[in-house]
């Protein structure tokens, strides 16, 4: 199996997670309001800032060795 960089893996994880959350956000807001326009607006805005936050969070945790059997030391 081909190895990918930590950044590429984090990016793909963030994107696939956001696709799931986009669907859940839209469905939930639509079911609560019955308004497609409101559901779309909420979905777009919330998923832009939460995608960035998730990616940054994932990258920060990539530098934390706590809980790993063989922690990778970050380079200076």
mmJSON file of the N, C-alpha and C atoms, coordinates in Angstrom:
{"data_MODEL":{"atom_site":{
"group_PDB":["ATOM","ATOM","ATOM","ATOM","ATOM","ATOM","ATOM","ATOM","ATOM","ATOM","ATOM","ATOM","ATOM","ATOM","ATOM","ATOM","ATOM","ATOM","ATOM","ATOM","ATOM","ATOM","ATOM","ATOM","ATOM","ATOM","ATOM","ATOM","ATOM","ATOM","ATOM","ATOM","ATOM","ATOM","ATOM","ATOM","ATOM","ATOM","ATOM","ATOM","ATOM","ATOM","ATOM","ATOM","ATOM","ATOM","ATOM","ATOM","ATOM","ATOM","ATOM","ATOM","ATOM","ATOM","ATOM","ATOM","ATOM","ATOM","ATOM","ATOM","ATOM","ATOM","ATOM","ATOM","ATOM","ATOM","ATOM","ATOM","ATOM","ATOM","ATOM","ATOM","ATOM","ATOM","ATOM","ATOM","ATOM","ATOM","ATOM","ATOM","ATOM","ATOM","ATOM","ATOM","ATOM","ATOM","ATOM","ATOM","ATOM","ATOM","ATOM","ATOM","ATOM","ATOM","ATOM","ATOM","ATOM","ATOM","ATOM","ATOM","ATOM","ATOM","ATOM","ATOM","ATOM","ATOM","ATOM","ATOM","ATOM","ATOM","ATOM","ATOM","ATOM","ATOM","ATOM","ATOM","ATOM","ATOM","ATOM","ATOM","ATOM","ATOM","ATOM","ATOM","ATOM","ATOM","ATOM","ATOM","ATOM","ATOM","ATOM","ATOM","ATOM","ATOM","ATOM","ATOM","ATOM","ATOM","ATOM","ATOM","ATOM","ATOM","ATOM","ATOM","ATOM","ATOM","ATOM","ATOM","ATOM","ATOM","ATOM","ATOM","ATOM","ATOM","ATOM","ATOM","ATOM","ATOM","ATOM","ATOM","ATOM","ATOM","ATOM","ATOM","ATOM","ATOM","ATOM","ATOM","ATOM","ATOM","ATOM","ATOM","ATOM","ATOM","ATOM","ATOM","ATOM","ATOM","ATOM","ATOM","ATOM","ATOM","ATOM","ATOM","ATOM","ATOM","ATOM","ATOM","ATOM","ATOM","ATOM","ATOM","ATOM","ATOM","ATOM","ATOM","ATOM","ATOM","ATOM","ATOM","ATOM","ATOM","ATOM","ATOM","ATOM","ATOM","ATOM","ATOM","ATOM","ATOM","ATOM","ATOM","ATOM","ATOM","ATOM","ATOM","ATOM","ATOM","ATOM","ATOM","ATOM","ATOM","ATOM","ATOM","ATOM","ATOM","ATOM","ATOM"],
"id":[1,2,3,4,5,6,7,8,9,10,11,12,13,14,15,16,17,18,19,20,21,22,23,24,25,26,27,28,29,30,31,32,33,34,35,36,37,38,39,40,41,42,43,44,45,46,47,48,49,50,51,52,53,54,55,56,57,58,59,60,61,62,63,64,65,66,67,68,69,70,71,72,73,74,75,76,77,78,79,80,81,82,83,84,85,86,87,88,89,90,91,92,93,94,95,96,97,98,99,100,101,102,103,104,105,106,107,108,109,110,111,112,113,114,115,116,117,118,119,120,121,122,123,124,125,126,127,128,129,130,131,132,133,134,135,136,137,138,139,140,141,142,143,144,145,146,147,148,149,150,151,152,153,154,155,156,157,158,159,160,161,162,163,164,165,166,167,168,169,170,171,172,173,174,175,176,177,178,179,180,181,182,183,184,185,186,187,188,189,190,191,192,193,194,195,196,197,198,199,200,201,202,203,204,205,206,207,208,209,210,211,212,213,214,215,216,217,218,219,220,221,222,223,224,225,226,227,228],
"type_symbol":["N","C","C","N","C","C","N","C","C","N","C","C","N","C","C","N","C","C","N","C","C","N","C","C","N","C","C","N","C","C","N","C","C","N","C","C","N","C","C","N","C","C","N","C","C","N","C","C","N","C","C","N","C","C","N","C","C","N","C","C","N","C","C","N","C","C","N","C","C","N","C","C","N","C","C","N","C","C","N","C","C","N","C","C","N","C","C","N","C","C","N","C","C","N","C","C","N","C","C","N","C","C","N","C","C","N","C","C","N","C","C","N","C","C","N","C","C","N","C","C","N","C","C","N","C","C","N","C","C","N","C","C","N","C","C","N","C","C","N","C","C","N","C","C","N","C","C","N","C","C","N","C","C","N","C","C","N","C","C","N","C","C","N","C","C","N","C","C","N","C","C","N","C","C","N","C","C","N","C","C","N","C","C","N","C","C","N","C","C","N","C","C","N","C","C","N","C","C","N","C","C","N","C","C","N","C","C","N","C","C","N","C","C","N","C","C","N","C","C","N","C","C","N","C","C","N","C","C"],
"label_atom_id":["N","CA","C","N","CA","C","N","CA","C","N","CA","C","N","CA","C","N","CA","C","N","CA","C","N","CA","C","N","CA","C","N","CA","C","N","CA","C","N","CA","C","N","CA","C","N","CA","C","N","CA","C","N","CA","C","N","CA","C","N","CA","C","N","CA","C","N","CA","C","N","CA","C","N","CA","C","N","CA","C","N","CA","C","N","CA","C","N","CA","C","N","CA","C","N","CA","C","N","CA","C","N","CA","C","N","CA","C","N","CA","C","N","CA","C","N","CA","C","N","CA","C","N","CA","C","N","CA","C","N","CA","C","N","CA","C","N","CA","C","N","CA","C","N","CA","C","N","CA","C","N","CA","C","N","CA","C","N","CA","C","N","CA","C","N","CA","C","N","CA","C","N","CA","C","N","CA","C","N","CA","C","N","CA","C","N","CA","C","N","CA","C","N","CA","C","N","CA","C","N","CA","C","N","CA","C","N","CA","C","N","CA","C","N","CA","C","N","CA","C","N","CA","C","N","CA","C","N","CA","C","N","CA","C","N","CA","C","N","CA","C","N","CA","C","N","CA","C","N","CA","C","N","CA","C","N","CA","C","N","CA","C","N","CA","C"],
"label_alt_id":[null,null,null,null,null,null,null,null,null,null,null,null,null,null,null,null,null,null,null,null,null,null,null,null,null,null,null,null,null,null,null,null,null,null,null,null,null,null,null,null,null,null,null,null,null,null,null,null,null,null,null,null,null,null,null,null,null,null,null,null,null,null,null,null,null,null,null,null,null,null,null,null,null,null,null,null,null,null,null,null,null,null,null,null,null,null,null,null,null,null,null,null,null,null,null,null,null,null,null,null,null,null,null,null,null,null,null,null,null,null,null,null,null,null,null,null,null,null,null,null,null,null,null,null,null,null,null,null,null,null,null,null,null,null,null,null,null,null,null,null,null,null,null,null,null,null,null,null,null,null,null,null,null,null,null,null,null,null,null,null,null,null,null,null,null,null,null,null,null,null,null,null,null,null,null,null,null,null,null,null,null,null,null,null,null,null,null,null,null,null,null,null,null,null,null,null,null,null,null,null,null,null,null,null,null,null,null,null,null,null,null,null,null,null,null,null,null,null,null,null,null,null,null,null,null,null,null,null],
"label_comp_id":["UNK","UNK","UNK","UNK","UNK","UNK","UNK","UNK","UNK","UNK","UNK","UNK","UNK","UNK","UNK","UNK","UNK","UNK","UNK","UNK","UNK","UNK","UNK","UNK","UNK","UNK","UNK","UNK","UNK","UNK","UNK","UNK","UNK","UNK","UNK","UNK","UNK","UNK","UNK","UNK","UNK","UNK","UNK","UNK","UNK","UNK","UNK","UNK","UNK","UNK","UNK","UNK","UNK","UNK","UNK","UNK","UNK","UNK","UNK","UNK","UNK","UNK","UNK","UNK","UNK","UNK","UNK","UNK","UNK","UNK","UNK","UNK","UNK","UNK","UNK","UNK","UNK","UNK","UNK","UNK","UNK","UNK","UNK","UNK","UNK","UNK","UNK","UNK","UNK","UNK","UNK","UNK","UNK","UNK","UNK","UNK","UNK","UNK","UNK","UNK","UNK","UNK","UNK","UNK","UNK","UNK","UNK","UNK","UNK","UNK","UNK","UNK","UNK","UNK","UNK","UNK","UNK","UNK","UNK","UNK","UNK","UNK","UNK","UNK","UNK","UNK","UNK","UNK","UNK","UNK","UNK","UNK","UNK","UNK","UNK","UNK","UNK","UNK","UNK","UNK","UNK","UNK","UNK","UNK","UNK","UNK","UNK","UNK","UNK","UNK","UNK","UNK","UNK","UNK","UNK","UNK","UNK","UNK","UNK","UNK","UNK","UNK","UNK","UNK","UNK","UNK","UNK","UNK","UNK","UNK","UNK","UNK","UNK","UNK","UNK","UNK","UNK","UNK","UNK","UNK","UNK","UNK","UNK","UNK","UNK","UNK","UNK","UNK","UNK","UNK","UNK","UNK","UNK","UNK","UNK","UNK","UNK","UNK","UNK","UNK","UNK","UNK","UNK","UNK","UNK","UNK","UNK","UNK","UNK","UNK","UNK","UNK","UNK","UNK","UNK","UNK","UNK","UNK","UNK","UNK","UNK","UNK","UNK","UNK","UNK","UNK","UNK","UNK"],
"label_asym_id":["A","A","A","A","A","A","A","A","A","A","A","A","A","A","A","A","A","A","A","A","A","A","A","A","A","A","A","A","A","A","A","A","A","A","A","A","A","A","A","A","A","A","A","A","A","A","A","A","A","A","A","A","A","A","A","A","A","A","A","A","A","A","A","A","A","A","A","A","A","A","A","A","A","A","A","A","A","A","A","A","A","A","A","A","A","A","A","A","A","A","A","A","A","A","A","A","A","A","A","A","A","A","A","A","A","A","A","A","A","A","A","A","A","A","A","A","A","A","A","A","A","A","A","A","A","A","A","A","A","A","A","A","A","A","A","A","A","A","A","A","A","A","A","A","A","A","A","A","A","A","A","A","A","A","A","A","A","A","A","A","A","A","A","A","A","A","A","A","A","A","A","A","A","A","A","A","A","A","A","A","A","A","A","A","A","A","A","A","A","A","A","A","A","A","A","A","A","A","A","A","A","A","A","A","A","A","A","A","A","A","A","A","A","A","A","A","A","A","A","A","A","A","A","A","A","A","A","A"],
"label_entity_id":["1","1","1","1","1","1","1","1","1","1","1","1","1","1","1","1","1","1","1","1","1","1","1","1","1","1","1","1","1","1","1","1","1","1","1","1","1","1","1","1","1","1","1","1","1","1","1","1","1","1","1","1","1","1","1","1","1","1","1","1","1","1","1","1","1","1","1","1","1","1","1","1","1","1","1","1","1","1","1","1","1","1","1","1","1","1","1","1","1","1","1","1","1","1","1","1","1","1","1","1","1","1","1","1","1","1","1","1","1","1","1","1","1","1","1","1","1","1","1","1","1","1","1","1","1","1","1","1","1","1","1","1","1","1","1","1","1","1","1","1","1","1","1","1","1","1","1","1","1","1","1","1","1","1","1","1","1","1","1","1","1","1","1","1","1","1","1","1","1","1","1","1","1","1","1","1","1","1","1","1","1","1","1","1","1","1","1","1","1","1","1","1","1","1","1","1","1","1","1","1","1","1","1","1","1","1","1","1","1","1","1","1","1","1","1","1","1","1","1","1","1","1","1","1","1","1","1","1"],
"label_seq_id":[1,1,1,2,2,2,3,3,3,4,4,4,5,5,5,6,6,6,7,7,7,8,8,8,9,9,9,10,10,10,11,11,11,12,12,12,13,13,13,14,14,14,15,15,15,16,16,16,17,17,17,18,18,18,19,19,19,20,20,20,21,21,21,22,22,22,23,23,23,24,24,24,25,25,25,26,26,26,27,27,27,28,28,28,29,29,29,30,30,30,31,31,31,32,32,32,33,33,33,34,34,34,35,35,35,36,36,36,37,37,37,38,38,38,39,39,39,40,40,40,41,41,41,42,42,42,43,43,43,44,44,44,45,45,45,46,46,46,47,47,47,48,48,48,49,49,49,50,50,50,51,51,51,52,52,52,53,53,53,54,54,54,55,55,55,56,56,56,57,57,57,58,58,58,59,59,59,60,60,60,61,61,61,62,62,62,63,63,63,64,64,64,65,65,65,66,66,66,67,67,67,68,68,68,69,69,69,70,70,70,71,71,71,72,72,72,73,73,73,74,74,74,75,75,75,76,76,76],
"pdbx_PDB_ins_code":[null,null,null,null,null,null,null,null,null,null,null,null,null,null,null,null,null,null,null,null,null,null,null,null,null,null,null,null,null,null,null,null,null,null,null,null,null,null,null,null,null,null,null,null,null,null,null,null,null,null,null,null,null,null,null,null,null,null,null,null,null,null,null,null,null,null,null,null,null,null,null,null,null,null,null,null,null,null,null,null,null,null,null,null,null,null,null,null,null,null,null,null,null,null,null,null,null,null,null,null,null,null,null,null,null,null,null,null,null,null,null,null,null,null,null,null,null,null,null,null,null,null,null,null,null,null,null,null,null,null,null,null,null,null,null,null,null,null,null,null,null,null,null,null,null,null,null,null,null,null,null,null,null,null,null,null,null,null,null,null,null,null,null,null,null,null,null,null,null,null,null,null,null,null,null,null,null,null,null,null,null,null,null,null,null,null,null,null,null,null,null,null,null,null,null,null,null,null,null,null,null,null,null,null,null,null,null,null,null,null,null,null,null,null,null,null,null,null,null,null,null,null,null,null,null,null,null,null],
"Cartn_x":[0.846,0.0,0.891,0.517,1.299,1.109,2.219,2.171,1.837,1.059,0.766,1.262,1.506,2.001,0.903,1.332,0.381,-0.57,-0.066,-0.917,-1.96,-1.555,-2.519,-3.596,-3.185,-4.153,-5.126,-4.606,-5.469,-6.449,-5.984,-6.848,-7.972,-7.641,-8.665,-9.654,-9.153,-10.054,-10.991,-10.456,-11.272,-12.357,-11.996,-12.964,-14.052,-13.659,-14.669,-15.595,-15.049,-15.871,-16.832,-16.351,-17.204,-18.343,-18.108,-19.195,-20.305,-19.928,-20.918,-21.664,-20.935,-21.549,-22.431,-22.049,-22.884,-24.257,-24.268,-25.539,-26.355,-25.702,-26.412,-26.924,-26.086,-26.507,-27.728,-27.646,-28.761,-30.034,-29.922,-31.095,-31.726,-30.893,-31.411,-32.092,-31.424,-32.006,-33.266,-33.249,-34.438,-35.607,-35.336,-36.418,-36.961,-36.089,-36.533,-37.285,-36.892,-37.48,-38.39,-38.185,-38.944,-38.546,-37.415,-36.975,-35.637,-35.649,-34.433,-33.403,-33.842,-32.903,-32.177,-32.885,-32.269,-31.312,-31.717,-30.863,-29.583,-29.688,-28.501,-27.575,-28.129,-27.317,-26.553,-27.251,-26.597,-25.512,-25.831,-24.902,-23.615,-23.733,-22.564,-21.692,-22.299,-21.53,-20.863,-21.619,-21.054,-19.97,-20.101,-19.13,-17.841,-17.854,-16.606,-15.721,-16.251,-15.389,-15.103,-16.017,-15.732,-14.751,-14.708,-13.72,-12.316,-12.145,-10.839,-10.454,-11.384,-11.103,-10.724,-11.434,-11.133,-9.734,-9.385,-8.067,-6.963,-7.109,-6.111,-6.012,-7.14,-7.169,-6.444,-6.707,-6.066,-4.553,-4.111,-2.679,-2.017,-2.699,-2.146,-1.968,-2.959,-2.873,-1.811,-1.445,-0.392,0.954,1.083,2.322,2.279,1.201,1.053,1.331,2.287,2.641,1.851,1.083,0.331,-0.614,-0.563,-1.472,-1.009,0.133,0.658,1.724,1.773,2.779,4.174,4.304,5.595,5.455,5.458,5.236,6.331,5.889,6.81,7.202,8.502,8.965,8.934,8.335,8.292,9.679,9.946,11.24,11.266,12.446,12.535,12.269],
"Cartn_y":[-1.181,0.0,1.243,2.226,3.45,4.347,4.906,5.828,7.227,7.961,9.352,10.21,11.47,12.358,12.603,12.995,13.293,14.406,15.404,16.522,16.057,15.243,14.735,13.897,13.042,12.2,13.056,14.05,14.937,15.676,16.112,16.833,15.933,14.707,13.774,13.427,13.217,12.935,14.106,15.312,16.504,16.635,16.408,16.54,15.475,14.216,13.156,13.366,13.828,14.115,15.254,16.284,17.436,17.055,16.161,15.718,15.09,14.242,13.635,14.705,15.661,16.702,17.628,17.919,18.742,18.101,16.811,16.097,16.126,15.864,15.873,17.265,18.297,19.677,20.054,19.827,20.195,19.466,18.163,17.359,17.825,18.046,18.467,19.827,20.812,22.159,22.154,21.395,21.32,20.687,19.604,18.954,19.851,20.67,21.567,22.792,23.292,24.537,24.355,23.296,23.098,24.076,24.758,25.774,25.375,25.108,24.708,25.834,27.062,28.199,28.395,28.31,28.437,27.277,26.077,24.903,25.022,25.482,25.658,26.731,27.842,28.928,28.493,27.854,27.362,26.36,25.439,24.389,24.977,25.934,26.53,27.272,28.165,28.981,28.119,27.242,26.459,25.503,24.998,24.032,24.662,25.91,26.582,26.728,27.342,27.57,26.295,25.343,24.13,23.212,23.277,22.498,22.996,24.287,24.869,24.504,24.614,24.299,22.83,21.936,20.504,20.212,20.777,20.557,21.034,22.226,22.763,21.91,21.455,20.586,19.268,18.688,17.436,17.615,18.714,18.972,19.194,19.862,20.07,18.721,17.849,16.541,15.652,15.925,15.146,15.35,16.412,16.718,16.298,15.665,15.231,13.733,13.357,11.954,11.208,11.925,11.33,10.243,9.073,7.99,7.12,7.426,6.625,5.679,4.464,3.512,3.927,4.373,4.814,6.241,7.213,8.596,9.065,9.802,10.373,11.75,11.977,13.292,14.255,15.436,16.448,17.043,17.421,17.989,19.46,19.972,21.392,22.336],
"Cartn_z":[0.0,0.0,0.0,-0.776,-0.907,0.319,0.807,1.936,1.428,2.183,1.864,3.017,2.714,3.768,4.799,5.99,7.056,6.684,5.957,5.55,4.544,3.566,2.571,3.238,4.157,4.86,5.666,6.358,7.135,6.244,5.085,4.153,3.632,3.234,2.742,3.851,5.076,6.198,6.446,6.395,6.629,5.563,4.311,3.214,3.319,3.549,3.624,4.822,5.924,7.105,6.812,6.14,5.849,4.912,3.963,3.086,3.923,4.852,5.743,6.535,7.09,7.909,7.08,5.832,4.95,4.793,4.52,4.348,5.637,6.755,8.04,8.398,8.184,8.467,7.641,6.338,5.469,5.887,6.086,6.429,7.738,8.751,10.051,9.984,9.377,9.3,8.43,7.355,6.506,7.269,7.997,8.748,9.858,10.452,11.518,10.999,9.803,9.304,8.095,7.331,6.106,5.009,5.175,4.221,3.603,2.302,1.596,1.629,1.393,1.348,2.683,3.771,5.096,5.351,5.002,5.2,4.382,3.137,2.29,2.856,3.274,3.832,5.07,5.978,7.193,6.85,5.956,5.573,4.991,4.111,3.463,4.482,5.239,6.191,7.26,7.883,8.973,8.491,7.295,6.822,6.316,5.988,5.616,6.859,7.915,9.076,9.865,9.882,10.629,9.889,8.57,7.811,8.114,8.122,8.447,9.883,10.802,12.201,12.373,11.699,11.795,11.261,10.112,9.519,10.469,11.026,11.942,13.211,13.699,14.874,14.583,13.443,13.037,12.924,12.332,12.179,13.539,14.444,15.783,16.487,16.385,17.027,16.384,15.145,14.489,15.186,15.964,16.679,18.154,18.558,19.949,20.016,20.838,20.964,22.02,22.821,23.913,23.393,24.0,23.667,22.509,21.911,20.818,21.356,20.812,21.256,20.807,19.579,19.029,18.528,19.424,18.983,18.023,17.016,16.051,16.56,16.665,17.139,15.982,16.204,15.152,14.961,13.732,13.412,13.766,14.157,14.562,13.419],
"occupancy":[1.0,1.0,1.0,1.0,1.0,1.0,1.0,1.0,1.0,1.0,1.0,1.0,1.0,1.0,1.0,1.0,1.0,1.0,1.0,1.0,1.0,1.0,1.0,1.0,1.0,1.0,1.0,1.0,1.0,1.0,1.0,1.0,1.0,1.0,1.0,1.0,1.0,1.0,1.0,1.0,1.0,1.0,1.0,1.0,1.0,1.0,1.0,1.0,1.0,1.0,1.0,1.0,1.0,1.0,1.0,1.0,1.0,1.0,1.0,1.0,1.0,1.0,1.0,1.0,1.0,1.0,1.0,1.0,1.0,1.0,1.0,1.0,1.0,1.0,1.0,1.0,1.0,1.0,1.0,1.0,1.0,1.0,1.0,1.0,1.0,1.0,1.0,1.0,1.0,1.0,1.0,1.0,1.0,1.0,1.0,1.0,1.0,1.0,1.0,1.0,1.0,1.0,1.0,1.0,1.0,1.0,1.0,1.0,1.0,1.0,1.0,1.0,1.0,1.0,1.0,1.0,1.0,1.0,1.0,1.0,1.0,1.0,1.0,1.0,1.0,1.0,1.0,1.0,1.0,1.0,1.0,1.0,1.0,1.0,1.0,1.0,1.0,1.0,1.0,1.0,1.0,1.0,1.0,1.0,1.0,1.0,1.0,1.0,1.0,1.0,1.0,1.0,1.0,1.0,1.0,1.0,1.0,1.0,1.0,1.0,1.0,1.0,1.0,1.0,1.0,1.0,1.0,1.0,1.0,1.0,1.0,1.0,1.0,1.0,1.0,1.0,1.0,1.0,1.0,1.0,1.0,1.0,1.0,1.0,1.0,1.0,1.0,1.0,1.0,1.0,1.0,1.0,1.0,1.0,1.0,1.0,1.0,1.0,1.0,1.0,1.0,1.0,1.0,1.0,1.0,1.0,1.0,1.0,1.0,1.0,1.0,1.0,1.0,1.0,1.0,1.0,1.0,1.0,1.0,1.0,1.0,1.0,1.0,1.0,1.0,1.0,1.0,1.0],
"B_iso_or_equiv":[0.0,0.0,0.0,0.0,0.0,0.0,0.0,0.0,0.0,0.0,0.0,0.0,0.0,0.0,0.0,0.0,0.0,0.0,0.0,0.0,0.0,0.0,0.0,0.0,0.0,0.0,0.0,0.0,0.0,0.0,0.0,0.0,0.0,0.0,0.0,0.0,0.0,0.0,0.0,0.0,0.0,0.0,0.0,0.0,0.0,0.0,0.0,0.0,0.0,0.0,0.0,0.0,0.0,0.0,0.0,0.0,0.0,0.0,0.0,0.0,0.0,0.0,0.0,0.0,0.0,0.0,0.0,0.0,0.0,0.0,0.0,0.0,0.0,0.0,0.0,0.0,0.0,0.0,0.0,0.0,0.0,0.0,0.0,0.0,0.0,0.0,0.0,0.0,0.0,0.0,0.0,0.0,0.0,0.0,0.0,0.0,0.0,0.0,0.0,0.0,0.0,0.0,0.0,0.0,0.0,0.0,0.0,0.0,0.0,0.0,0.0,0.0,0.0,0.0,0.0,0.0,0.0,0.0,0.0,0.0,0.0,0.0,0.0,0.0,0.0,0.0,0.0,0.0,0.0,0.0,0.0,0.0,0.0,0.0,0.0,0.0,0.0,0.0,0.0,0.0,0.0,0.0,0.0,0.0,0.0,0.0,0.0,0.0,0.0,0.0,0.0,0.0,0.0,0.0,0.0,0.0,0.0,0.0,0.0,0.0,0.0,0.0,0.0,0.0,0.0,0.0,0.0,0.0,0.0,0.0,0.0,0.0,0.0,0.0,0.0,0.0,0.0,0.0,0.0,0.0,0.0,0.0,0.0,0.0,0.0,0.0,0.0,0.0,0.0,0.0,0.0,0.0,0.0,0.0,0.0,0.0,0.0,0.0,0.0,0.0,0.0,0.0,0.0,0.0,0.0,0.0,0.0,0.0,0.0,0.0,0.0,0.0,0.0,0.0,0.0,0.0,0.0,0.0,0.0,0.0,0.0,0.0,0.0,0.0,0.0,0.0,0.0,0.0],
"pdbx_formal_charge":[null,null,null,null,null,null,null,null,null,null,null,null,null,null,null,null,null,null,null,null,null,null,null,null,null,null,null,null,null,null,null,null,null,null,null,null,null,null,null,null,null,null,null,null,null,null,null,null,null,null,null,null,null,null,null,null,null,null,null,null,null,null,null,null,null,null,null,null,null,null,null,null,null,null,null,null,null,null,null,null,null,null,null,null,null,null,null,null,null,null,null,null,null,null,null,null,null,null,null,null,null,null,null,null,null,null,null,null,null,null,null,null,null,null,null,null,null,null,null,null,null,null,null,null,null,null,null,null,null,null,null,null,null,null,null,null,null,null,null,null,null,null,null,null,null,null,null,null,null,null,null,null,null,null,null,null,null,null,null,null,null,null,null,null,null,null,null,null,null,null,null,null,null,null,null,null,null,null,null,null,null,null,null,null,null,null,null,null,null,null,null,null,null,null,null,null,null,null,null,null,null,null,null,null,null,null,null,null,null,null,null,null,null,null,null,null,null,null,null,null,null,null,null,null,null,null,null,null],
"auth_seq_id":[1,1,1,2,2,2,3,3,3,4,4,4,5,5,5,6,6,6,7,7,7,8,8,8,9,9,9,10,10,10,11,11,11,12,12,12,13,13,13,14,14,14,15,15,15,16,16,16,17,17,17,18,18,18,19,19,19,20,20,20,21,21,21,22,22,22,23,23,23,24,24,24,25,25,25,26,26,26,27,27,27,28,28,28,29,29,29,30,30,30,31,31,31,32,32,32,33,33,33,34,34,34,35,35,35,36,36,36,37,37,37,38,38,38,39,39,39,40,40,40,41,41,41,42,42,42,43,43,43,44,44,44,45,45,45,46,46,46,47,47,47,48,48,48,49,49,49,50,50,50,51,51,51,52,52,52,53,53,53,54,54,54,55,55,55,56,56,56,57,57,57,58,58,58,59,59,59,60,60,60,61,61,61,62,62,62,63,63,63,64,64,64,65,65,65,66,66,66,67,67,67,68,68,68,69,69,69,70,70,70,71,71,71,72,72,72,73,73,73,74,74,74,75,75,75,76,76,76],
"auth_comp_id":["UNK","UNK","UNK","UNK","UNK","UNK","UNK","UNK","UNK","UNK","UNK","UNK","UNK","UNK","UNK","UNK","UNK","UNK","UNK","UNK","UNK","UNK","UNK","UNK","UNK","UNK","UNK","UNK","UNK","UNK","UNK","UNK","UNK","UNK","UNK","UNK","UNK","UNK","UNK","UNK","UNK","UNK","UNK","UNK","UNK","UNK","UNK","UNK","UNK","UNK","UNK","UNK","UNK","UNK","UNK","UNK","UNK","UNK","UNK","UNK","UNK","UNK","UNK","UNK","UNK","UNK","UNK","UNK","UNK","UNK","UNK","UNK","UNK","UNK","UNK","UNK","UNK","UNK","UNK","UNK","UNK","UNK","UNK","UNK","UNK","UNK","UNK","UNK","UNK","UNK","UNK","UNK","UNK","UNK","UNK","UNK","UNK","UNK","UNK","UNK","UNK","UNK","UNK","UNK","UNK","UNK","UNK","UNK","UNK","UNK","UNK","UNK","UNK","UNK","UNK","UNK","UNK","UNK","UNK","UNK","UNK","UNK","UNK","UNK","UNK","UNK","UNK","UNK","UNK","UNK","UNK","UNK","UNK","UNK","UNK","UNK","UNK","UNK","UNK","UNK","UNK","UNK","UNK","UNK","UNK","UNK","UNK","UNK","UNK","UNK","UNK","UNK","UNK","UNK","UNK","UNK","UNK","UNK","UNK","UNK","UNK","UNK","UNK","UNK","UNK","UNK","UNK","UNK","UNK","UNK","UNK","UNK","UNK","UNK","UNK","UNK","UNK","UNK","UNK","UNK","UNK","UNK","UNK","UNK","UNK","UNK","UNK","UNK","UNK","UNK","UNK","UNK","UNK","UNK","UNK","UNK","UNK","UNK","UNK","UNK","UNK","UNK","UNK","UNK","UNK","UNK","UNK","UNK","UNK","UNK","UNK","UNK","UNK","UNK","UNK","UNK","UNK","UNK","UNK","UNK","UNK","UNK","UNK","UNK","UNK","UNK","UNK","UNK"],
"auth_asym_id":["A","A","A","A","A","A","A","A","A","A","A","A","A","A","A","A","A","A","A","A","A","A","A","A","A","A","A","A","A","A","A","A","A","A","A","A","A","A","A","A","A","A","A","A","A","A","A","A","A","A","A","A","A","A","A","A","A","A","A","A","A","A","A","A","A","A","A","A","A","A","A","A","A","A","A","A","A","A","A","A","A","A","A","A","A","A","A","A","A","A","A","A","A","A","A","A","A","A","A","A","A","A","A","A","A","A","A","A","A","A","A","A","A","A","A","A","A","A","A","A","A","A","A","A","A","A","A","A","A","A","A","A","A","A","A","A","A","A","A","A","A","A","A","A","A","A","A","A","A","A","A","A","A","A","A","A","A","A","A","A","A","A","A","A","A","A","A","A","A","A","A","A","A","A","A","A","A","A","A","A","A","A","A","A","A","A","A","A","A","A","A","A","A","A","A","A","A","A","A","A","A","A","A","A","A","A","A","A","A","A","A","A","A","A","A","A","A","A","A","A","A","A","A","A","A","A","A","A"],
"auth_atom_id":["N","CA","C","N","CA","C","N","CA","C","N","CA","C","N","CA","C","N","CA","C","N","CA","C","N","CA","C","N","CA","C","N","CA","C","N","CA","C","N","CA","C","N","CA","C","N","CA","C","N","CA","C","N","CA","C","N","CA","C","N","CA","C","N","CA","C","N","CA","C","N","CA","C","N","CA","C","N","CA","C","N","CA","C","N","CA","C","N","CA","C","N","CA","C","N","CA","C","N","CA","C","N","CA","C","N","CA","C","N","CA","C","N","CA","C","N","CA","C","N","CA","C","N","CA","C","N","CA","C","N","CA","C","N","CA","C","N","CA","C","N","CA","C","N","CA","C","N","CA","C","N","CA","C","N","CA","C","N","CA","C","N","CA","C","N","CA","C","N","CA","C","N","CA","C","N","CA","C","N","CA","C","N","CA","C","N","CA","C","N","CA","C","N","CA","C","N","CA","C","N","CA","C","N","CA","C","N","CA","C","N","CA","C","N","CA","C","N","CA","C","N","CA","C","N","CA","C","N","CA","C","N","CA","C","N","CA","C","N","CA","C","N","CA","C","N","CA","C","N","CA","C","N","CA","C","N","CA","C","N","CA","C","N","CA","C"],
"pdbx_PDB_model_num":[1,1,1,1,1,1,1,1,1,1,1,1,1,1,1,1,1,1,1,1,1,1,1,1,1,1,1,1,1,1,1,1,1,1,1,1,1,1,1,1,1,1,1,1,1,1,1,1,1,1,1,1,1,1,1,1,1,1,1,1,1,1,1,1,1,1,1,1,1,1,1,1,1,1,1,1,1,1,1,1,1,1,1,1,1,1,1,1,1,1,1,1,1,1,1,1,1,1,1,1,1,1,1,1,1,1,1,1,1,1,1,1,1,1,1,1,1,1,1,1,1,1,1,1,1,1,1,1,1,1,1,1,1,1,1,1,1,1,1,1,1,1,1,1,1,1,1,1,1,1,1,1,1,1,1,1,1,1,1,1,1,1,1,1,1,1,1,1,1,1,1,1,1,1,1,1,1,1,1,1,1,1,1,1,1,1,1,1,1,1,1,1,1,1,1,1,1,1,1,1,1,1,1,1,1,1,1,1,1,1,1,1,1,1,1,1,1,1,1,1,1,1,1,1,1,1,1,1]
}}}
